[in-house]
């Protein structure tokens, strides 16, 4: 991921939890295809997911990210 620049980027970095963890969701259909997303903030494809917030369980974070990114619950 390309780092944000300037004071806004620094403020964003300082707002991240000190212990950085992420969660992702693997969705597979009956045909064995895996759902990937194309992030707007970097090139390529990835699993839906993101940073786990402070005091958030990994499963809850994965579910929240799925709702935020794809409106799926």
mmCIF file of the N, C-alpha and C atoms, coordinates in Angstrom:
data_MODEL
# 
_entry.id   MODEL 
# 
loop_
_atom_site.group_PDB 
_atom_site.id 
_atom_site.type_symbol 
_atom_site.label_atom_id 
_atom_site.label_alt_id 
_atom_site.label_comp_id 
_atom_site.label_asym_id 
_atom_site.label_entity_id 
_atom_site.label_seq_id 
_atom_site.pdbx_PDB_ins_code 
_atom_site.Cartn_x 
_atom_site.Cartn_y 
_atom_site.Cartn_z 
_atom_site.occupancy 
_atom_site.B_iso_or_equiv 
_atom_site.pdbx_formal_charge 
_atom_site.auth_seq_id 
_atom_site.auth_comp_id 
_atom_site.auth_asym_id 
_atom_site.auth_atom_id 
_atom_site.pdbx_PDB_model_num 
ATOM 1   N N  . UNK A 1 1  ? 0.845   -1.166  0.000  1.00 0.00 ? 1  UNK A N  1 
ATOM 2   C CA . UNK A 1 1  ? 0.000   0.000   0.000  1.00 0.00 ? 1  UNK A CA 1 
ATOM 3   C C  . UNK A 1 1  ? 0.895   1.234   0.000  1.00 0.00 ? 1  UNK A C  1 
ATOM 4   N N  . UNK A 1 2  ? 0.553   2.179   -0.834 1.00 0.00 ? 2  UNK A N  1 
ATOM 5   C CA . UNK A 1 2  ? 1.320   3.416   -0.884 1.00 0.00 ? 2  UNK A CA 1 
ATOM 6   C C  . UNK A 1 2  ? 0.984   4.248   0.341  1.00 0.00 ? 2  UNK A C  1 
ATOM 7   N N  . UNK A 1 3  ? 1.991   4.706   1.051  1.00 0.00 ? 3  UNK A N  1 
ATOM 8   C CA . UNK A 1 3  ? 1.783   5.474   2.277  1.00 0.00 ? 3  UNK A CA 1 
ATOM 9   C C  . UNK A 1 3  ? 1.198   6.844   1.949  1.00 0.00 ? 3  UNK A C  1 
ATOM 10  N N  . UNK A 1 4  ? 0.285   7.300   2.791  1.00 0.00 ? 4  UNK A N  1 
ATOM 11  C CA . UNK A 1 4  ? -0.265  8.646   2.652  1.00 0.00 ? 4  UNK A CA 1 
ATOM 12  C C  . UNK A 1 4  ? 0.831   9.651   2.993  1.00 0.00 ? 4  UNK A C  1 
ATOM 13  N N  . UNK A 1 5  ? 0.764   10.827  2.379  1.00 0.00 ? 5  UNK A N  1 
ATOM 14  C CA . UNK A 1 5  ? 1.808   11.816  2.596  1.00 0.00 ? 5  UNK A CA 1 
ATOM 15  C C  . UNK A 1 5  ? 1.250   13.023  3.330  1.00 0.00 ? 5  UNK A C  1 
ATOM 16  N N  . UNK A 1 6  ? 2.155   13.815  3.884  1.00 0.00 ? 6  UNK A N  1 
ATOM 17  C CA . UNK A 1 6  ? 1.770   15.052  4.557  1.00 0.00 ? 6  UNK A CA 1 
ATOM 18  C C  . UNK A 1 6  ? 1.202   14.808  5.931  1.00 0.00 ? 6  UNK A C  1 
ATOM 19  N N  . UNK A 1 7  ? 0.639   15.895  6.509  1.00 0.00 ? 7  UNK A N  1 
ATOM 20  C CA . UNK A 1 7  ? 0.121   15.820  7.875  1.00 0.00 ? 7  UNK A CA 1 
ATOM 21  C C  . UNK A 1 7  ? -1.080  14.887  7.983  1.00 0.00 ? 7  UNK A C  1 
ATOM 22  N N  . UNK A 1 8  ? -1.893  14.815  6.925  1.00 0.00 ? 8  UNK A N  1 
ATOM 23  C CA . UNK A 1 8  ? -3.044  13.905  6.962  1.00 0.00 ? 8  UNK A CA 1 
ATOM 24  C C  . UNK A 1 8  ? -2.561  12.462  7.032  1.00 0.00 ? 8  UNK A C  1 
ATOM 25  N N  . UNK A 1 9  ? -1.513  12.138  6.282  1.00 0.00 ? 9  UNK A N  1 
ATOM 26  C CA . UNK A 1 9  ? -0.963  10.791  6.300  1.00 0.00 ? 9  UNK A CA 1 
ATOM 27  C C  . UNK A 1 9  ? -0.359  10.442  7.652  1.00 0.00 ? 9  UNK A C  1 
ATOM 28  N N  . UNK A 1 10 ? 0.323   11.402  8.249  1.00 0.00 ? 10 UNK A N  1 
ATOM 29  C CA . UNK A 1 10 ? 0.922   11.182  9.563  1.00 0.00 ? 10 UNK A CA 1 
ATOM 30  C C  . UNK A 1 10 ? -0.160  10.985  10.615 1.00 0.00 ? 10 UNK A C  1 
ATOM 31  N N  . UNK A 1 11 ? -1.211  11.777  10.550 1.00 0.00 ? 11 UNK A N  1 
ATOM 32  C CA . UNK A 1 11 ? -2.323  11.644  11.503 1.00 0.00 ? 11 UNK A CA 1 
ATOM 33  C C  . UNK A 1 11 ? -2.986  10.276  11.342 1.00 0.00 ? 11 UNK A C  1 
ATOM 34  N N  . UNK A 1 12 ? -3.132  9.825   10.107 1.00 0.00 ? 12 UNK A N  1 
ATOM 35  C CA . UNK A 1 12 ? -3.736  8.509   9.853  1.00 0.00 ? 12 UNK A CA 1 
ATOM 36  C C  . UNK A 1 12 ? -2.861  7.420   10.461 1.00 0.00 ? 12 UNK A C  1 
ATOM 37  N N  . UNK A 1 13 ? -1.543  7.494   10.228 1.00 0.00 ? 13 UNK A N  1 
ATOM 38  C CA . UNK A 1 13 ? -0.636  6.487   10.776 1.00 0.00 ? 13 UNK A CA 1 
ATOM 39  C C  . UNK A 1 13 ? -0.671  6.476   12.294 1.00 0.00 ? 13 UNK A C  1 
ATOM 40  N N  . UNK A 1 14 ? -0.698  7.645   12.914 1.00 0.00 ? 14 UNK A N  1 
ATOM 41  C CA . UNK A 1 14 ? -0.737  7.712   14.379 1.00 0.00 ? 14 UNK A CA 1 
ATOM 42  C C  . UNK A 1 14 ? -2.036  7.167   14.934 1.00 0.00 ? 14 UNK A C  1 
ATOM 43  N N  . UNK A 1 15 ? -3.095  7.180   14.135 1.00 0.00 ? 15 UNK A N  1 
ATOM 44  C CA . UNK A 1 15 ? -4.385  6.671   14.569 1.00 0.00 ? 15 UNK A CA 1 
ATOM 45  C C  . UNK A 1 15 ? -4.502  5.159   14.491 1.00 0.00 ? 15 UNK A C  1 
ATOM 46  N N  . UNK A 1 16 ? -3.546  4.503   13.830 1.00 0.00 ? 16 UNK A N  1 
ATOM 47  C CA . UNK A 1 16 ? -3.583  3.048   13.728 1.00 0.00 ? 16 UNK A CA 1 
ATOM 48  C C  . UNK A 1 16 ? -3.212  2.415   15.064 1.00 0.00 ? 16 UNK A C  1 
ATOM 49  N N  . UNK A 1 17 ? -3.787  1.264   15.366 1.00 0.00 ? 17 UNK A N  1 
ATOM 50  C CA . UNK A 1 17 ? -3.387  0.569   16.584 1.00 0.00 ? 17 UNK A CA 1 
ATOM 51  C C  . UNK A 1 17 ? -1.895  0.229   16.540 1.00 0.00 ? 17 UNK A C  1 
ATOM 52  N N  . UNK A 1 18 ? -1.249  0.180   17.695 1.00 0.00 ? 18 UNK A N  1 
ATOM 53  C CA . UNK A 1 18 ? 0.185   -0.140  17.730 1.00 0.00 ? 18 UNK A CA 1 
ATOM 54  C C  . UNK A 1 18 ? 0.435   -1.571  17.286 1.00 0.00 ? 18 UNK A C  1 
ATOM 55  N N  . UNK A 1 19 ? -0.414  -2.465  17.669 1.00 0.00 ? 19 UNK A N  1 
ATOM 56  C CA . UNK A 1 19 ? -0.317  -3.843  17.198 1.00 0.00 ? 19 UNK A CA 1 
ATOM 57  C C  . UNK A 1 19 ? -1.189  -3.918  15.962 1.00 0.00 ? 19 UNK A C  1 
ATOM 58  N N  . UNK A 1 20 ? -0.572  -3.986  14.810 1.00 0.00 ? 20 UNK A N  1 
ATOM 59  C CA . UNK A 1 20 ? -1.331  -3.953  13.559 1.00 0.00 ? 20 UNK A CA 1 
ATOM 60  C C  . UNK A 1 20 ? -1.716  -5.362  13.145 1.00 0.00 ? 20 UNK A C  1 
ATOM 61  N N  . UNK A 1 21 ? -3.008  -5.571  13.034 1.00 0.00 ? 21 UNK A N  1 
ATOM 62  C CA . UNK A 1 21 ? -3.532  -6.861  12.605 1.00 0.00 ? 21 UNK A CA 1 
ATOM 63  C C  . UNK A 1 21 ? -4.590  -6.596  11.545 1.00 0.00 ? 21 UNK A C  1 
ATOM 64  N N  . UNK A 1 22 ? -4.785  -7.571  10.691 1.00 0.00 ? 22 UNK A N  1 
ATOM 65  C CA . UNK A 1 22 ? -5.791  -7.461  9.645  1.00 0.00 ? 22 UNK A CA 1 
ATOM 66  C C  . UNK A 1 22 ? -6.586  -8.758  9.589  1.00 0.00 ? 22 UNK A C  1 
ATOM 67  N N  . UNK A 1 23 ? -7.771  -8.652  9.018  1.00 0.00 ? 23 UNK A N  1 
ATOM 68  C CA . UNK A 1 23 ? -8.632  -9.812  8.830  1.00 0.00 ? 23 UNK A CA 1 
ATOM 69  C C  . UNK A 1 23 ? -9.147  -9.787  7.396  1.00 0.00 ? 23 UNK A C  1 
ATOM 70  N N  . UNK A 1 24 ? -9.355  -10.954 6.831  1.00 0.00 ? 24 UNK A N  1 
ATOM 71  C CA . UNK A 1 24 ? -9.871  -11.059 5.472  1.00 0.00 ? 24 UNK A CA 1 
ATOM 72  C C  . UNK A 1 24 ? -10.898 -12.178 5.416  1.00 0.00 ? 24 UNK A C  1 
ATOM 73  N N  . UNK A 1 25 ? -11.707 -12.145 4.372  1.00 0.00 ? 25 UNK A N  1 
ATOM 74  C CA . UNK A 1 25 ? -12.760 -13.132 4.186  1.00 0.00 ? 25 UNK A CA 1 
ATOM 75  C C  . UNK A 1 25 ? -12.495 -13.869 2.871  1.00 0.00 ? 25 UNK A C  1 
ATOM 76  N N  . UNK A 1 26 ? -12.561 -15.197 2.916  1.00 0.00 ? 26 UNK A N  1 
ATOM 77  C CA . UNK A 1 26 ? -12.446 -16.002 1.706  1.00 0.00 ? 26 UNK A CA 1 
ATOM 78  C C  . UNK A 1 26 ? -13.835 -16.530 1.383  1.00 0.00 ? 26 UNK A C  1 
ATOM 79  N N  . UNK A 1 27 ? -14.392 -16.066 0.276  1.00 0.00 ? 27 UNK A N  1 
ATOM 80  C CA . UNK A 1 27 ? -15.706 -16.529 -0.170 1.00 0.00 ? 27 UNK A CA 1 
ATOM 81  C C  . UNK A 1 27 ? -15.511 -17.380 -1.419 1.00 0.00 ? 27 UNK A C  1 
ATOM 82  N N  . UNK A 1 28 ? -16.038 -18.602 -1.378 1.00 0.00 ? 28 UNK A N  1 
ATOM 83  C CA . UNK A 1 28 ? -15.907 -19.540 -2.482 1.00 0.00 ? 28 UNK A CA 1 
ATOM 84  C C  . UNK A 1 28 ? -17.298 -19.978 -2.908 1.00 0.00 ? 28 UNK A C  1 
ATOM 85  N N  . UNK A 1 29 ? -17.574 -19.942 -4.226 1.00 0.00 ? 29 UNK A N  1 
ATOM 86  C CA . UNK A 1 29 ? -18.882 -20.381 -4.700 1.00 0.00 ? 29 UNK A CA 1 
ATOM 87  C C  . UNK A 1 29 ? -18.864 -21.882 -4.993 1.00 0.00 ? 29 UNK A C  1 
ATOM 88  N N  . UNK A 1 30 ? -20.012 -22.407 -5.428 1.00 0.00 ? 30 UNK A N  1 
ATOM 89  C CA . UNK A 1 30 ? -20.136 -23.844 -5.687 1.00 0.00 ? 30 UNK A CA 1 
ATOM 90  C C  . UNK A 1 30 ? -19.190 -24.324 -6.780 1.00 0.00 ? 30 UNK A C  1 
ATOM 91  N N  . UNK A 1 31 ? -18.749 -23.411 -7.642 1.00 0.00 ? 31 UNK A N  1 
ATOM 92  C CA . UNK A 1 31 ? -17.829 -23.771 -8.720 1.00 0.00 ? 31 UNK A CA 1 
ATOM 93  C C  . UNK A 1 31 ? -16.368 -23.686 -8.304 1.00 0.00 ? 31 UNK A C  1 
ATOM 94  N N  . UNK A 1 32 ? -16.108 -23.326 -7.038 1.00 0.00 ? 32 UNK A N  1 
ATOM 95  C CA . UNK A 1 32 ? -14.740 -23.236 -6.555 1.00 0.00 ? 32 UNK A CA 1 
ATOM 96  C C  . UNK A 1 32 ? -14.063 -21.907 -6.844 1.00 0.00 ? 32 UNK A C  1 
ATOM 97  N N  . UNK A 1 33 ? -14.835 -20.932 -7.359 1.00 0.00 ? 33 UNK A N  1 
ATOM 98  C CA . UNK A 1 33 ? -14.257 -19.613 -7.631 1.00 0.00 ? 33 UNK A CA 1 
ATOM 99  C C  . UNK A 1 33 ? -14.168 -18.811 -6.340 1.00 0.00 ? 33 UNK A C  1 
ATOM 100 N N  . UNK A 1 34 ? -13.076 -18.055 -6.196 1.00 0.00 ? 34 UNK A N  1 
ATOM 101 C CA . UNK A 1 34 ? -12.831 -17.230 -5.010 1.00 0.00 ? 34 UNK A CA 1 
ATOM 102 C C  . UNK A 1 34 ? -13.127 -15.779 -5.355 1.00 0.00 ? 34 UNK A C  1 
ATOM 103 N N  . UNK A 1 35 ? -13.853 -15.097 -4.456 1.00 0.00 ? 35 UNK A N  1 
ATOM 104 C CA . UNK A 1 35 ? -14.174 -13.683 -4.660 1.00 0.00 ? 35 UNK A CA 1 
ATOM 105 C C  . UNK A 1 35 ? -12.974 -12.827 -4.302 1.00 0.00 ? 35 UNK A C  1 
ATOM 106 N N  . UNK A 1 36 ? -12.526 -11.998 -5.240 1.00 0.00 ? 36 UNK A N  1 
ATOM 107 C CA . UNK A 1 36 ? -11.466 -11.032 -5.009 1.00 0.00 ? 36 UNK A CA 1 
ATOM 108 C C  . UNK A 1 36 ? -12.011 -9.641  -5.279 1.00 0.00 ? 36 UNK A C  1 
ATOM 109 N N  . UNK A 1 37 ? -11.400 -8.644  -4.644 1.00 0.00 ? 37 UNK A N  1 
ATOM 110 C CA . UNK A 1 37 ? -11.791 -7.251  -4.862 1.00 0.00 ? 37 UNK A CA 1 
ATOM 111 C C  . UNK A 1 37 ? -10.592 -6.495  -5.420 1.00 0.00 ? 37 UNK A C  1 
ATOM 112 N N  . UNK A 1 38 ? -10.887 -5.425  -6.147 1.00 0.00 ? 38 UNK A N  1 
ATOM 113 C CA . UNK A 1 38 ? -9.828  -4.557  -6.657 1.00 0.00 ? 38 UNK A CA 1 
ATOM 114 C C  . UNK A 1 38 ? -9.811  -3.289  -5.810 1.00 0.00 ? 38 UNK A C  1 
ATOM 115 N N  . UNK A 1 39 ? -8.856  -3.169  -4.887 1.00 0.00 ? 39 UNK A N  1 
ATOM 116 C CA . UNK A 1 39 ? -8.810  -1.984  -4.018 1.00 0.00 ? 39 UNK A CA 1 
ATOM 117 C C  . UNK A 1 39 ? -8.594  -0.708  -4.831 1.00 0.00 ? 39 UNK A C  1 
ATOM 118 N N  . UNK A 1 40 ? -9.174  0.377   -4.351 1.00 0.00 ? 40 UNK A N  1 
ATOM 119 C CA . UNK A 1 40 ? -9.003  1.671   -5.021 1.00 0.00 ? 40 UNK A CA 1 
ATOM 120 C C  . UNK A 1 40 ? -7.693  2.335   -4.629 1.00 0.00 ? 40 UNK A C  1 
ATOM 121 N N  . UNK A 1 41 ? -7.055  1.880   -3.552 1.00 0.00 ? 41 UNK A N  1 
ATOM 122 C CA . UNK A 1 41 ? -5.868  2.538   -3.022 1.00 0.00 ? 41 UNK A CA 1 
ATOM 123 C C  . UNK A 1 41 ? -4.550  1.885   -3.455 1.00 0.00 ? 41 UNK A C  1 
ATOM 124 N N  . UNK A 1 42 ? -4.612  0.791   -4.252 1.00 0.00 ? 42 UNK A N  1 
ATOM 125 C CA . UNK A 1 42 ? -3.393  0.164   -4.770 1.00 0.00 ? 42 UNK A CA 1 
ATOM 126 C C  . UNK A 1 42 ? -3.758  -0.735  -5.941 1.00 0.00 ? 42 UNK A C  1 
ATOM 127 N N  . UNK A 1 43 ? -2.789  -1.044  -6.787 1.00 0.00 ? 43 UNK A N  1 
ATOM 128 C CA . UNK A 1 43 ? -3.081  -1.903  -7.938 1.00 0.00 ? 43 UNK A CA 1 
ATOM 129 C C  . UNK A 1 43 ? -3.235  -3.365  -7.530 1.00 0.00 ? 43 UNK A C  1 
ATOM 130 N N  . UNK A 1 44 ? -3.915  -4.111  -8.359 1.00 0.00 ? 44 UNK A N  1 
ATOM 131 C CA . UNK A 1 44 ? -4.042  -5.546  -8.142 1.00 0.00 ? 44 UNK A CA 1 
ATOM 132 C C  . UNK A 1 44 ? -5.351  -5.949  -7.491 1.00 0.00 ? 44 UNK A C  1 
ATOM 133 N N  . UNK A 1 45 ? -5.424  -7.207  -7.153 1.00 0.00 ? 45 UNK A N  1 
ATOM 134 C CA . UNK A 1 45 ? -6.606  -7.820  -6.555 1.00 0.00 ? 45 UNK A CA 1 
ATOM 135 C C  . UNK A 1 45 ? -6.261  -8.338  -5.163 1.00 0.00 ? 45 UNK A C  1 
ATOM 136 N N  . UNK A 1 46 ? -7.287  -8.452  -4.301 1.00 0.00 ? 46 UNK A N  1 
ATOM 137 C CA . UNK A 1 46 ? -7.063  -8.907  -2.935 1.00 0.00 ? 46 UNK A CA 1 
ATOM 138 C C  . UNK A 1 46 ? -8.345  -9.504  -2.384 1.00 0.00 ? 46 UNK A C  1 
ATOM 139 N N  . UNK A 1 47 ? -8.239  -10.168 -1.249 1.00 0.00 ? 47 UNK A N  1 
ATOM 140 C CA . UNK A 1 47 ? -9.416  -10.636 -0.530 1.00 0.00 ? 47 UNK A CA 1 
ATOM 141 C C  . UNK A 1 47 ? -10.077 -9.456  0.155  1.00 0.00 ? 47 UNK A C  1 
ATOM 142 N N  . UNK A 1 48 ? -11.410 -9.466  0.312  1.00 0.00 ? 48 UNK A N  1 
ATOM 143 C CA . UNK A 1 48 ? -12.040 -8.400  1.087  1.00 0.00 ? 48 UNK A CA 1 
ATOM 144 C C  . UNK A 1 48 ? -11.586 -8.479  2.540  1.00 0.00 ? 48 UNK A C  1 
ATOM 145 N N  . UNK A 1 49 ? -11.233 -7.350  3.110  1.00 0.00 ? 49 UNK A N  1 
ATOM 146 C CA . UNK A 1 49 ? -10.770 -7.321  4.488  1.00 0.00 ? 49 UNK A CA 1 
ATOM 147 C C  . UNK A 1 49 ? -10.070 -6.021  4.799  1.00 0.00 ? 49 UNK A C  1 
ATOM 148 N N  . UNK A 1 50 ? -9.483  -5.949  5.968  1.00 0.00 ? 50 UNK A N  1 
ATOM 149 C CA . UNK A 1 50 ? -8.789  -4.737  6.352  1.00 0.00 ? 50 UNK A CA 1 
ATOM 150 C C  . UNK A 1 50 ? -8.291  -4.787  7.778  1.00 0.00 ? 50 UNK A C  1 
ATOM 151 N N  . UNK A 1 51 ? -7.939  -3.622  8.294  1.00 0.00 ? 51 UNK A N  1 
ATOM 152 C CA . UNK A 1 51 ? -7.336  -3.475  9.614  1.00 0.00 ? 51 UNK A CA 1 
ATOM 153 C C  . UNK A 1 51 ? -8.354  -3.782  10.713 1.00 0.00 ? 51 UNK A C  1 
ATOM 154 N N  . UNK A 1 52 ? -7.896  -4.512  11.718 1.00 0.00 ? 52 UNK A N  1 
ATOM 155 C CA . UNK A 1 52 ? -8.716  -4.783  12.893 1.00 0.00 ? 52 UNK A CA 1 
ATOM 156 C C  . UNK A 1 52 ? -8.600  -3.581  13.828 1.00 0.00 ? 52 UNK A C  1 
ATOM 157 N N  . UNK A 1 53 ? -9.729  -3.028  14.217 1.00 0.00 ? 53 UNK A N  1 
ATOM 158 C CA . UNK A 1 53 ? -9.739  -1.870  15.113 1.00 0.00 ? 53 UNK A CA 1 
ATOM 159 C C  . UNK A 1 53 ? -9.353  -2.306  16.527 1.00 0.00 ? 53 UNK A C  1 
ATOM 160 N N  . UNK A 1 54 ? -8.944  -1.335  17.337 1.00 0.00 ? 54 UNK A N  1 
ATOM 161 C CA . UNK A 1 54 ? -8.570  -1.624  18.716 1.00 0.00 ? 54 UNK A CA 1 
ATOM 162 C C  . UNK A 1 54 ? -9.745  -2.259  19.447 1.00 0.00 ? 54 UNK A C  1 
ATOM 163 N N  . UNK A 1 55 ? -9.480  -3.317  20.185 1.00 0.00 ? 55 UNK A N  1 
ATOM 164 C CA . UNK A 1 55 ? -10.478 -4.055  20.975 1.00 0.00 ? 55 UNK A CA 1 
ATOM 165 C C  . UNK A 1 55 ? -11.556 -4.709  20.117 1.00 0.00 ? 55 UNK A C  1 
ATOM 166 N N  . UNK A 1 56 ? -11.280 -4.955  18.833 1.00 0.00 ? 56 UNK A N  1 
ATOM 167 C CA . UNK A 1 56 ? -12.229 -5.622  17.941 1.00 0.00 ? 56 UNK A CA 1 
ATOM 168 C C  . UNK A 1 56 ? -11.739 -7.046  17.700 1.00 0.00 ? 56 UNK A C  1 
ATOM 169 N N  . UNK A 1 57 ? -12.644 -7.993  17.731 1.00 0.00 ? 57 UNK A N  1 
ATOM 170 C CA . UNK A 1 57 ? -12.293 -9.381  17.449 1.00 0.00 ? 57 UNK A CA 1 
ATOM 171 C C  . UNK A 1 57 ? -12.029 -9.549  15.953 1.00 0.00 ? 57 UNK A C  1 
ATOM 172 N N  . UNK A 1 58 ? -11.098 -10.425 15.565 1.00 0.00 ? 58 UNK A N  1 
ATOM 173 C CA . UNK A 1 58 ? -10.819 -10.628 14.146 1.00 0.00 ? 58 UNK A CA 1 
ATOM 174 C C  . UNK A 1 58 ? -12.052 -11.004 13.320 1.00 0.00 ? 58 UNK A C  1 
ATOM 175 N N  . UNK A 1 59 ? -12.892 -11.869 13.856 1.00 0.00 ? 59 UNK A N  1 
ATOM 176 C CA . UNK A 1 59 ? -14.104 -12.266 13.122 1.00 0.00 ? 59 UNK A CA 1 
ATOM 177 C C  . UNK A 1 59 ? -15.034 -11.072 12.920 1.00 0.00 ? 59 UNK A C  1 
ATOM 178 N N  . UNK A 1 60 ? -15.177 -10.250 13.952 1.00 0.00 ? 60 UNK A N  1 
ATOM 179 C CA . UNK A 1 60 ? -16.019 -9.053  13.839 1.00 0.00 ? 60 UNK A CA 1 
ATOM 180 C C  . UNK A 1 60 ? -15.439 -8.083  12.813 1.00 0.00 ? 60 UNK A C  1 
ATOM 181 N N  . UNK A 1 61 ? -14.115 -7.961  12.782 1.00 0.00 ? 61 UNK A N  1 
ATOM 182 C CA . UNK A 1 61 ? -13.472 -7.071  11.813 1.00 0.00 ? 61 UNK A CA 1 
ATOM 183 C C  . UNK A 1 61 ? -13.686 -7.572  10.391 1.00 0.00 ? 61 UNK A C  1 
ATOM 184 N N  . UNK A 1 62 ? -13.536 -8.867  10.186 1.00 0.00 ? 62 UNK A N  1 
ATOM 185 C CA . UNK A 1 62 ? -13.748 -9.436  8.857  1.00 0.00 ? 62 UNK A CA 1 
ATOM 186 C C  . UNK A 1 62 ? -15.179 -9.203  8.393  1.00 0.00 ? 62 UNK A C  1 
ATOM 187 N N  . UNK A 1 63 ? -16.115 -9.393  9.288  1.00 0.00 ? 63 UNK A N  1 
ATOM 188 C CA . UNK A 1 63 ? -17.525 -9.170  8.948  1.00 0.00 ? 63 UNK A CA 1 
ATOM 189 C C  . UNK A 1 63 ? -17.790 -7.699  8.638  1.00 0.00 ? 63 UNK A C  1 
ATOM 190 N N  . UNK A 1 64 ? -17.230 -6.791  9.458  1.00 0.00 ? 64 UNK A N  1 
ATOM 191 C CA . UNK A 1 64 ? -17.412 -5.353  9.236  1.00 0.00 ? 64 UNK A CA 1 
ATOM 192 C C  . UNK A 1 64 ? -16.836 -4.942  7.887  1.00 0.00 ? 64 UNK A C  1 
ATOM 193 N N  . UNK A 1 65 ? -15.647 -5.436  7.572  1.00 0.00 ? 65 UNK A N  1 
ATOM 194 C CA . UNK A 1 65 ? -15.012 -5.087  6.305  1.00 0.00 ? 65 UNK A CA 1 
ATOM 195 C C  . UNK A 1 65 ? -15.824 -5.603  5.128  1.00 0.00 ? 65 UNK A C  1 
ATOM 196 N N  . UNK A 1 66 ? -16.399 -6.795  5.248  1.00 0.00 ? 66 UNK A N  1 
ATOM 197 C CA . UNK A 1 66 ? -17.220 -7.347  4.181  1.00 0.00 ? 66 UNK A CA 1 
ATOM 198 C C  . UNK A 1 66 ? -18.454 -6.476  3.937  1.00 0.00 ? 66 UNK A C  1 
ATOM 199 N N  . UNK A 1 67 ? -19.057 -6.001  5.016  1.00 0.00 ? 67 UNK A N  1 
ATOM 200 C CA . UNK A 1 67 ? -20.211 -5.096  4.883  1.00 0.00 ? 67 UNK A CA 1 
ATOM 201 C C  . UNK A 1 67 ? -19.769 -3.768  4.252  1.00 0.00 ? 67 UNK A C  1 
ATOM 202 N N  . UNK A 1 68 ? -18.656 -3.200  4.743  1.00 0.00 ? 68 UNK A N  1 
ATOM 203 C CA . UNK A 1 68 ? -18.183 -1.916  4.225  1.00 0.00 ? 68 UNK A CA 1 
ATOM 204 C C  . UNK A 1 68 ? -17.806 -1.984  2.758  1.00 0.00 ? 68 UNK A C  1 
ATOM 205 N N  . UNK A 1 69 ? -17.109 -3.035  2.358  1.00 0.00 ? 69 UNK A N  1 
ATOM 206 C CA . UNK A 1 69 ? -16.593 -3.123  0.994  1.00 0.00 ? 69 UNK A CA 1 
ATOM 207 C C  . UNK A 1 69 ? -17.603 -3.637  -0.012 1.00 0.00 ? 69 UNK A C  1 
ATOM 208 N N  . UNK A 1 70 ? -18.468 -4.569  0.391  1.00 0.00 ? 70 UNK A N  1 
ATOM 209 C CA . UNK A 1 70 ? -19.335 -5.228  -0.568 1.00 0.00 ? 70 UNK A CA 1 
ATOM 210 C C  . UNK A 1 70 ? -20.815 -5.228  -0.198 1.00 0.00 ? 70 UNK A C  1 
ATOM 211 N N  . UNK A 1 71 ? -21.157 -4.614  0.931  1.00 0.00 ? 71 UNK A N  1 
ATOM 212 C CA . UNK A 1 71 ? -22.548 -4.601  1.417  1.00 0.00 ? 71 UNK A CA 1 
ATOM 213 C C  . UNK A 1 71 ? -23.086 -6.019  1.610  1.00 0.00 ? 71 UNK A C  1 
ATOM 214 N N  . UNK A 1 72 ? -22.203 -6.942  1.996  1.00 0.00 ? 72 UNK A N  1 
ATOM 215 C CA . UNK A 1 72 ? -22.612 -8.323  2.291  1.00 0.00 ? 72 UNK A CA 1 
ATOM 216 C C  . UNK A 1 72 ? -22.475 -8.567  3.788  1.00 0.00 ? 72 UNK A C  1 
ATOM 217 N N  . UNK A 1 73 ? -23.439 -9.253  4.361  1.00 0.00 ? 73 UNK A N  1 
ATOM 218 C CA . UNK A 1 73 ? -23.403 -9.578  5.779  1.00 0.00 ? 73 UNK A CA 1 
ATOM 219 C C  . UNK A 1 73 ? -23.621 -11.066 5.963  1.00 0.00 ? 73 UNK A C  1 
# 
